[in-house]
Amino acid sequence: QRFFSLFGNPPNSRKNQKYVKELLTFGTLAA
């Protein structure tokens, strides 16, 4: 929830869902 608030984007937006998914993927790879 805080993740979406950080960017101020609605999580129900398809474009933002893809963006967040990629962000989480890169975050996992970087971890």
DAZI-V591714 format. One record per backbone hydrogen bond with DSSP energy under -1.0 kcal/mol. NH is the residue of the N-H (numbers start at 1). CO is the residue of the C=O. If there is no record, write none. Layout:
BEGIN
nh = {NH:NH}
co = {CO:CO}
END
This chain:
BEGIN
nh = {5:6:8:9:13:17:18:19:20:21:22:23:24:25:26:27:28:29:30:31}
co = {1:2:4:4:10:13:14:15:16:17:18:19:20:21:22:23:24:25:26:27}
END
